[in-house]
């Protein structure tokens, strides 16, 4: 088929495609499947398929009626991980089989841009993919996610990584199949389709879950907070909440499909529902999710301290399915720095909130995010952070050295010398690790409920799971326990995890 005929074929697809986005994308998924099959059949007919895939993989593809392979590498947060499950679902339905190797027909990087090192990691991997593509010219490379929302990144990729086939952003991941068809038929060197923003939420697209027994569930997208160091509102867009009935329907379907634990996802879940026609609070949604029969556990991320309401604390207390773990980002313990960060709470307000949460939910596990070396941070500011760490005694903390992000207010502020930041970071990390090791042993010699997630990677005959408070537990068991909530006697704390013993009787003492 010549170029003109290919373009005409894509034009015809666009004319025939339904206008409503859900139906439209299912149409393009089927069209992408046809195109991949044509490509695969040509490889088989030419005798090249065996050399491309090897006899074993080729046999699997033919047996499963798949017409190629794909690989997705995910960088970043739980939101990105959930997006990748959606992208994987689309590609699976379009006729491709997921493989672990980047030696695939279609390689997709779902990127993060919260910190500069995430960007550099992607650029490094692209160099490797270029080498692979030289050996396999018809290999397709795609980039999506937050990093792609930065115009400077797009220009750099066009200039230095022109071998990339497809680029799209955070707002139109649902259009992957349509974009694939466009790239395969228009035969351009590079297709770029990045939206500045959207108010669209497309429901009911395919999802390929990593775990059959637990799942992330997006309840909202975007962020309106504009912390001075953060690029997320610029790349994820403004807040958009899904309708509660759509969320509840999705969770019921997940439970019917074997899911026992869900994680409700949003950049700031506390802001959920504010932009709906009929406003619904996150606390109200949480209570509705808690009533779903068959669901065992509810997690959520992330909560912003500035608007974690008394109503939500009461819901956490009352809803027995809500896990006893809360991620509550601090970022800094200095009220002065928090103001410059535009966090809209003080050190004192944060500590008061922690006390309120712990009174309502005794034994709750608290985790946090902390930035070291924010512009203008003094030794006194840093000591304020250390004070909060010592007073709150987090189960764990994600500690980061400040990363300048172009386009944010903080990027233009006076930066702290690198050597000073490194020393502070090391001090903080040491303190956090010491406290975590002490705190995480509090449940030793008790029986706890553990959701078994996998076979243990390091010890044969063991399985690995998580308690309600998110602490990891390893104990003797087999594959039959995966996906089940087991009573486990916690024999020994290892600081950040437990070694335990499966107790079918659930008794409390050894």
Buried (B, 14 or more C-beta within 10 A) or exposed (E): EEEEEBBEBBEEBEEEBEEEBEEBBBBBBEBBBBBBBEBBEEBBEEEEBEEBBEEEBBEBBBEEEBBBBBBBBBBBBBBBBBBBBBBBBBBBBBBBBBBEEBBBBBBBBBBBBBBEEBBEBBBEBBEEBBEBBEEEEEBBBBBBBBBBBBEEBBEEBBEEBEBBBBBBBBBBBBBBBBBBBBBBBBBEEBBBBBBEBBEEBBEEBBBBBEBEBBBBBBBBBBBEBEBBBBBBBBBBBEBBBBBBEEBBEBBBEBBEEBBBBBBBBBBBBBBBBBBBEEEBBBBBBBBBBBEBEEBBBBBBBBBBBBBBEEBBBEBBBEBEBBBBBBBBBBBBBBBBBBBBBBBBBBBEBBBEBBEEBBEBBEEBBBBBBBBBBBBBBEEEBBEBBBBBBEEBBBBBBEBBBBBBBEEBBBBEBEBBEEEBBEBBBEBBBEBBBEBBEEBBBBBBEBBBBBBBBEBBEEEEEBBBBBBBBBBBBBBBBEEEBBBBBBBBBBBEBEEBBBBBBBBEEEEEEE
